[in-house]
Amino acid sequence: MKAKDRLIHRIVVAGGGSAGWMTAATLANTLRGSAEITLVESDEIGIVGVGEATIPPIRNFNQQLGIDEADFLRATQGTFKLGIEFVDWARLNHRYFHPFGHFGAEFDNVPLYHYWLKERATGNATPFEDYSMAYAAAQRGRFAHPITDRRRIQSTYDYAYHLDASLYARFLRQYAEARGVVRKEGRIVDVRLTAETGFIAGLTMDDGATIDGDFFIDCTGFRALLIEGALKVGYEDWTGWLPCDRAVAVPCAHENPDRLDPFTRSTARPAGWQWRIPLQHRVGNGFVYCSNLISDDEAHATLLASLEGEALGEPRLVRFGAGHRREFWKKNCVAIGLAAGFMEPLESTAIHLIHSAITRMMALFPDKSFNTLAIDEYNRATCVEYERIRDFLIFHYYKNAREDSDLWRQCAAMPLPEELQYKIDQFAQNGRLIVKMLELFQNPSWLAIFLGQELIPVQYDPLVDMRAHIDGAARLAGLRSVINETADSFPTHRNFINSHCAAPSP
């Protein structure tokens, strides 16, 4: 086969939503007309749309597409996000913050948190999050862009966004269609396989039309029409570790439109947890729960009773099971988004998993031979990514001192994956963070949840006591003072939005 004949000429993206249009936009931007890109979706099939919070890598995704931040935020009614506040997770009447970026500014070769551990052992009760620039700004309801000068405390934090997922898909659709992507309206009723190879040959639509292709991207959500319905790859079920299997979601009005929190809030409930995501025009709310501990009607009532403002619609129920496909890429089909797997939105990883899948697919982009080594590497790397995120989520459930409900007692007693148990043991004894380079959540994130969930090491690094020339207490106090003064100088989040990226009323 000639080199040119081996190239992929027809790409079909099955399904829209964030996954479909993020994929189509990337393909259009990268391939620049060298292949036909068709996206198939049906207006009759709604998108899940519960994941409206993101983590910092989304900024890289938008930048790679050349998307202006202010335009993006106006189009999606978006706001800025400095981290996640966790309420009642470690125990009742307790809260902590998982900030984006680093804690403080290192002043010695021994990590800052070991000096904090020593101060704590002497009776200093200052919370560790007080050394986070992101936390200081978030608790004040303030925001400013970080700077690049590493000598300044304003360089130590990072940020992401809250957004309306439906509006984001619409925004990316306009981007993709302007670059040649063709959208086909309709429902997929059949996936046709080639008899000789078992590859996907094409899709049959509800009006009888057929859409053929060389390479297929399954973005059909939980239905997974291609990767599971046609190719039957199987599913790795993780509900034994992550028992919540349903969510009910509804937007509501802002209680105080002038106060716009630059963070997501997650509040633990007896049978699950509730999210709060502030956008410019509304607040996104959802209750993730375990269906064998609370009925759908009770979950519905629990959510509505805790809204801060008038509900702006009827609550929507979503059923799911934590886990992933046993193969994410099989033959000439890659599953992206919910078709690939589901991780509950506790740490806002849904959109990131779409982004990382697209990046990995482009790095291993096939020709018509569909090299099995590339496919194997895609599946290996994606599986590892899911497993490490899984472990991060499990820890939130596992390390708790709640005795008020079966869910929390069961989670505290569950056996853990081996690698997670090793991480916990290392930190619990010596305060050592064991995180591999390619894990999504790095040392600052593990530190935030370890200390936030009150896993306090038995001992701190002995080098702290051997470096008597370092006045750790004074350095920490000075750092805290600089952080507070700097946060006080930031504009309010609402004023920053109004000045830079205010959206028109929807």
C-alpha positions in Angstrom: 0.0 0.0 0.0 1.4 3.4 -1.0 2.1 5.8 1.9 -0.7 8.1 0.8 -3.2 5.3 0.7 -2.4 4.3 4.3 -3.6 7.7 5.6 -6.9 8.1 7.4 -9.3 10.1 5.1 -12.7 9.8 6.8 -13.1 10.3 10.6 -16.5 9.8 12.2 -17.2 11.2 15.7 -20.3 9.5 17.1 -22.0 11.7 19.6 -21.8 15.4 20.5 -21.7 17.0 24.0 -18.3 18.1 25.5 -16.6 14.9 24.4 -17.7 14.9 20.8 -17.1 18.6 20.2 -13.8 18.7 22.0 -12.6 15.8 19.8 -14.0 17.4 16.6 -12.4 20.8 17.4 -9.0 19.2 18.0 -9.1 17.1 14.9 -10.1 20.1 12.8 -7.4 22.3 14.3 -4.7 19.6 13.9 -5.6 18.1 10.5 -6.5 21.4 8.7 -8.7 19.8 6.0 -6.5 16.8 5.3 -9.3 14.4 6.4 -13.1 14.5 6.3 -14.5 14.9 9.8 -18.2 14.1 10.4 -19.9 14.4 13.8 -23.2 12.6 14.3 -25.5 13.6 17.1 -29.2 13.8 17.8 -31.1 16.7 19.3 -33.4 14.1 20.8 -30.7 12.8 23.1 -29.7 15.1 25.8 -26.2 15.4 27.2 -25.5 14.5 30.8 -24.0 17.9 31.5 -23.4 17.4 35.3 -19.7 18.1 35.1 -19.5 21.9 35.1 -16.3 22.2 37.1 -12.8 21.7 35.7 -9.1 21.5 36.7 -6.2 23.7 35.5 -5.2 21.6 32.4 -8.3 22.8 30.6 -6.5 26.1 30.1 -3.9 24.2 28.0 -6.6 22.6 25.9 -8.2 26.0 25.1 -4.8 27.6 24.4 -3.9 24.8 22.0 -7.0 25.6 20.0 -6.2 29.3 20.1 -9.3 30.1 22.1 -9.3 33.5 23.9 -10.1 33.1 27.6 -12.5 36.0 27.9 -14.4 34.9 24.8 -14.7 31.4 26.2 -15.9 32.6 29.6 -18.5 34.9 28.1 -19.8 32.1 25.8 -20.1 29.6 28.7 -21.3 31.9 31.5 -18.0 30.8 33.1 -16.3 31.8 36.3 -12.8 31.1 37.8 -12.0 28.3 40.1 -9.2 28.2 42.6 -9.9 24.9 44.2 -12.5 22.8 46.0 -13.8 23.2 49.5 -14.7 19.9 51.3 -17.3 20.1 54.0 -18.0 17.3 56.6 -15.8 14.8 54.7 -13.3 14.0 57.4 -15.9 14.4 60.2 -19.0 16.5 60.9 -18.5 20.2 61.3 -15.1 20.1 59.6 -14.0 21.6 56.3 -10.8 21.9 54.3 -9.6 23.2 51.0 -7.9 21.5 48.0 -6.2 24.5 46.3 -4.8 24.7 42.8 -1.0 25.3 42.8 1.6 25.0 45.5 1.5 25.6 49.2 3.5 28.7 50.2 6.9 29.2 48.8 9.7 26.8 49.7 12.4 28.4 51.9 14.6 25.3 52.4 15.6 22.0 50.9 13.3 20.3 53.4 9.7 20.8 52.2 7.7 23.5 53.9 5.1 21.1 55.2 7.6 19.4 57.5 8.3 22.7 59.2 4.5 23.1 59.6 4.3 19.6 61.1 6.9 20.5 63.6 5.0 23.7 64.5 1.9 21.7 64.9 3.6 19.3 67.2 4.5 22.2 69.5 0.9 23.4 69.7 0.6 25.8 66.8 -2.9 25.2 65.4 -2.6 27.2 62.2 -4.3 25.2 59.4 -2.0 24.1 56.6 -4.2 25.6 54.0 -3.4 29.1 55.4 -0.1 28.8 53.5 -1.9 28.6 50.2 -2.3 31.7 48.0 -5.3 30.1 46.2 -7.1 29.4 49.5 -6.5 32.9 50.8 -8.0 34.4 47.7 -10.9 31.9 47.6 -12.0 32.4 51.1 -12.2 36.1 50.5 -14.1 35.7 47.3 -11.3 37.3 45.3 -9.5 36.5 42.1 -6.6 37.8 40.0 -4.5 36.0 37.4 -1.3 34.5 38.7 2.0 36.0 37.5 5.1 34.2 36.0 7.8 35.8 38.3 8.7 32.9 40.5 10.1 35.2 43.2 6.6 36.5 43.9 3.9 34.8 45.9 1.4 35.5 43.1 3.2 32.9 41.0 2.4 30.0 43.4 -1.2 29.3 42.6 -3.2 28.1 39.6 -6.8 28.2 38.4 -9.4 26.5 36.3 -13.0 27.3 35.4 -16.6 26.6 36.2 -18.7 26.5 33.0 -22.0 25.5 31.5 -21.2 22.2 29.7 -24.0 22.6 27.2 -22.8 26.1 26.3 -19.2 24.9 26.0 -20.3 22.2 23.6 -22.1 24.8 21.5 -19.0 27.1 21.6 -16.8 24.3 20.3 -19.3 23.3 17.7 -19.1 26.8 16.2 -15.3 26.5 16.3 -15.2 23.1 14.7 -17.8 23.8 12.0 -15.9 26.9 11.0 -12.9 24.7 10.3 -14.8 22.2 8.2 -16.4 19.6 10.5 -19.7 18.4 9.1 -22.5 17.7 11.6 -25.1 15.1 10.8 -28.4 15.2 12.8 -29.9 11.8 13.7 -29.9 8.8 15.9 -27.6 5.8 15.3 -29.6 2.6 14.9 -26.9 0.2 13.8 -23.1 -0.1 13.8 -22.0 -2.1 10.7 -18.9 -4.3 11.1 -16.7 -5.6 8.4 -17.1 -9.4 8.2 -13.4 -10.2 7.5 -11.8 -8.0 10.2 -14.5 -7.0 12.7 -13.6 -3.3 12.1 -16.4 -0.8 12.1 -17.4 0.0 8.5 -20.1 2.6 9.1 -23.1 3.8 11.0 -26.7 3.5 9.9 -29.0 6.3 10.9 -32.7 6.3 11.9 -33.6 7.8 8.5 -31.8 5.0 6.6 -28.7 7.0 5.7 -25.3 5.5 6.1 -22.1 7.2 7.3 -18.9 5.3 6.4 -15.4 6.0 7.8 -11.9 4.8 8.3 -11.6 5.8 12.0 -14.5 6.1 14.6 -14.5 8.0 17.9 -17.2 6.8 20.3 -18.6 9.8 22.2 -22.0 8.3 22.8 -21.9 8.6 26.5 -23.0 5.9 28.9 -24.6 4.0 26.0 -21.2 3.4 24.4 -22.9 2.3 21.1 -19.7 1.6 19.3 -17.0 0.4 21.8 -19.5 -1.7 23.8 -22.6 -2.1 21.8 -20.7 -3.2 18.7 -17.2 -4.2 19.8 -18.2 -5.6 23.2 -15.0 -4.8 25.1 -16.4 -5.3 28.6 -16.4 -3.1 31.7 -14.1 -2.9 34.8 -16.5 -2.2 37.7 -15.1 -0.1 40.6 -18.3 0.3 42.6 -16.8 -1.8 45.4 -14.5 1.2 46.1 -16.7 4.0 44.8 -20.2 3.0 45.9 -22.2 6.0 44.7 -24.1 5.1 41.6 -26.6 7.9 41.0 -26.8 11.7 40.8 -29.6 14.2 40.7 -28.8 17.6 39.4 -30.6 21.0 39.1 -29.5 24.6 38.7 -30.7 27.4 41.0 -30.6 31.1 41.3 -27.8 32.8 43.2 -28.6 33.6 46.9 -26.3 36.7 46.6 -25.5 37.6 43.0 -22.8 40.1 44.2 -20.9 37.3 45.9 -19.3 34.9 43.4 -17.2 32.2 45.0 -14.1 31.3 43.0 -14.3 27.6 44.2 -16.4 24.5 44.0 -17.9 23.2 47.2 -18.5 19.5 48.0 -20.5 18.7 51.1 -20.7 15.2 52.4 -24.2 13.8 53.2 -25.2 10.6 55.1 -25.7 8.7 51.8 -23.4 10.6 49.4 -22.3 14.2 48.7 -23.5 17.4 47.2 -21.8 19.8 44.8 -22.2 23.5 44.4 -20.7 25.2 41.3 -21.2 29.0 40.9 -21.6 30.3 37.3 -22.2 33.9 36.3 -25.9 33.4 35.7 -26.8 30.5 38.1 -25.5 27.9 40.6 -25.1 24.3 39.5 -26.1 21.8 42.2 -26.1 18.0 42.4 -26.4 15.2 44.8 -24.3 12.1 44.2 -25.6 9.1 46.2 -25.6 5.4 46.9 -29.0 4.1 45.7 -29.1 1.2 48.2 -28.9 3.7 51.1 -31.4 6.3 49.9 -34.3 6.3 47.4 -34.4 8.5 44.3 -37.3 10.4 45.9 -35.4 11.1 49.1 -32.3 12.2 47.1 -34.5 14.5 45.0 -36.0 16.0 48.2 -32.6 16.3 49.9 -31.2 18.3 47.0 -34.2 20.6 46.6 -34.2 21.3 50.4 -30.6 22.5 50.4 -30.7 24.9 47.4 -29.7 28.5 48.2 -32.1 30.0 45.7 -35.1 29.2 43.5 -34.7 26.0 41.4 -34.4 26.8 37.7 -35.8 23.6 36.3 -36.7 20.0 37.3 -34.0 17.9 38.8 -32.4 15.3 36.3 -31.5 11.8 37.4 -28.3 10.2 36.1 -27.5 6.5 36.7 -23.8 5.4 36.5 -21.3 2.9 37.7 -17.7 3.9 38.5 -15.2 2.1 36.3 -13.9 2.0 32.7 -14.0 -0.1 29.6 -11.5 -3.0 29.5 -10.3 -1.6 26.2 -10.6 2.1 25.4 -9.3 1.6 21.8 -10.2 -1.5 19.9 -9.6 -2.0 16.2 -10.6 1.3 14.5 -12.6 2.7 17.3 -11.6 4.9 20.3 -14.0 5.7 23.2 -13.7 9.1 24.7 -15.6 10.6 27.6 -18.4 8.7 29.3 -18.2 6.0 26.6 -14.7 5.2 28.0 -15.6 5.2 31.7 -17.0 7.2 34.6 -15.3 8.8 37.5 -17.7 10.6 39.8 -17.2 14.4 39.7 -15.7 14.7 43.2 -12.5 16.2 41.9 -13.8 17.6 38.6 -11.9 15.2 36.3 -14.6 14.5 33.6 -13.6 17.2 31.1 -9.9 16.5 31.9 -10.3 12.8 31.0 -11.7 13.9 27.6 -8.8 16.3 27.1 -6.1 13.7 28.1 -7.7 11.0 25.9 -7.7 13.3 22.9 -4.1 14.3 23.5 -3.1 10.6 23.8 -5.0 9.7 20.6 -3.3 12.5 18.7 0.1 11.4 19.9 -0.6 7.8 18.7 -2.7 8.8 15.7 -3.1 5.8 13.4 -3.0 5.1 9.7 -5.2 2.4 8.1 -3.0 -0.4 9.4 -4.1 0.5 13.0 -0.8 -0.6 14.5 -1.5 -2.8 17.6 1.6 -1.5 19.5 0.1 2.0 19.4 -3.3 0.7 20.5 -1.8 -1.3 23.3 0.1 1.7 24.5 -3.0 3.9 24.4 -4.9 1.3 26.5 -2.1 0.8 29.0 -1.6 4.6 29.6 -5.3 5.3 29.8 -5.9 2.5 32.3 -3.1 3.7 34.5 -4.5 7.3 34.4 -8.0 6.0 35.5 -6.5 3.9 38.3 -4.5 6.7 39.8 -7.5 9.1 39.7 -9.6 6.3 41.2 -7.2 6.0 44.2 -7.3 9.7 44.8 -11.1 9.6 44.9 -11.1 6.5 47.1 -9.1 8.3 49.8 -11.7 11.0 50.3 -14.2 8.2 51.2 -11.8 6.0 53.2 -10.2 8.4 55.6 -13.2 9.6 57.6 -14.2 9.6 61.3 -17.9 9.7 60.7 -20.2 7.4 62.6 -23.5 8.8 61.5 -24.3 6.6 58.6 -23.6 3.2 57.0 -21.9 4.7 53.9 -19.1 6.3 55.9 -18.6 3.4 58.3 -18.4 1.0 55.3 -16.0 3.2 53.4 -13.7 3.6 56.4 -13.5 -0.2 56.7 -13.0 -1.1 53.1 -9.8 -2.8 51.8 -7.7 -0.5 49.6 -5.9 -1.0 46.3 -2.3 -1.9 47.0 -0.7 1.2 45.6 -3.0 3.5 47.5 -2.3 1.6 50.7 1.4 2.1 50.1 1.0 5.8 49.6 -1.0 6.1 52.9 1.5 4.0 54.9 4.5 6.1 53.7 2.8 9.4 54.6 1.2 8.3 57.8 4.5 7.2 59.3 7.1 9.7 57.9 5.2 12.3 56.0 6.6 11.1 52.7 4.7 11.7 49.5 5.0 8.9 47.0 3.6 10.2 43.7 4.7 9.1 40.2 5.6 11.8 37.7 2.8 11.1 35.2 0.0 11.0 37.8 -2.7 13.7 37.3 -2.7 14.6 41.0 0.8 15.5 42.2 2.3 16.2 45.6 0.4 19.4 46.5 -3.0 17.7 45.8 -2.1 14.6 47.8 -0.8 16.8 50.6 -4.1 18.8 50.6 -6.3 15.7 51.0 -4.0 13.8 53.3 -3.9 16.7 55.8 -7.4 17.8 55.0 -8.8 14.4 55.9 -6.7 14.5 59.0 -4.1 11.9 58.1 -1.3 13.4 60.3 2.2 11.7 60.1 3.6 10.1 63.2 6.8 12.1 62.7 8.2 14.9 60.5 11.4 14.8 58.6 14.3 14.6 61.1 16.3 17.0 58.9 14.1 19.8 60.3 15.7 19.4 63.7 19.1 19.2 62.2 18.8 22.6 60.4 18.9 24.8 63.5 19.9 27.8 61.4 16.5 27.8 59.7 13.9 29.6 61.8 10.9 27.7 60.5 8.4 29.4 62.8 9.4 32.9 61.7 9.5 31.9 58.0 6.0 30.4 58.2 4.6 33.4 60.0 6.2 35.8 57.4 4.8 33.7 54.6 1.3 33.7 56.0 1.5 37.5 56.4 2.5 38.0 52.8 -0.2 35.7 51.5 -2.9 37.5 53.4 -1.8 41.0 52.4 -1.6 39.9 48.7 -5.0 38.3 48.8 -6.5 41.4 50.3 -5.2 43.4 47.3 -7.1 41.3 44.8 -10.4 42.5 43.3 -13.5 40.6 44.2 -14.2 37.7 41.8 -17.5 39.4 40.8 -15.7 42.6 39.9 -13.0 40.8 38.0 -15.6 38.9 36.0 -17.5 42.2 35.3 -14.3 43.9 34.1 -12.9 41.1 32.0 -15.5 38.6 30.8 -19.0 39.4 31.8 -21.5 37.3 29.8 -24.8 38.6 28.5 -27.9 37.4 30.3 -28.9 34.0 29.0 
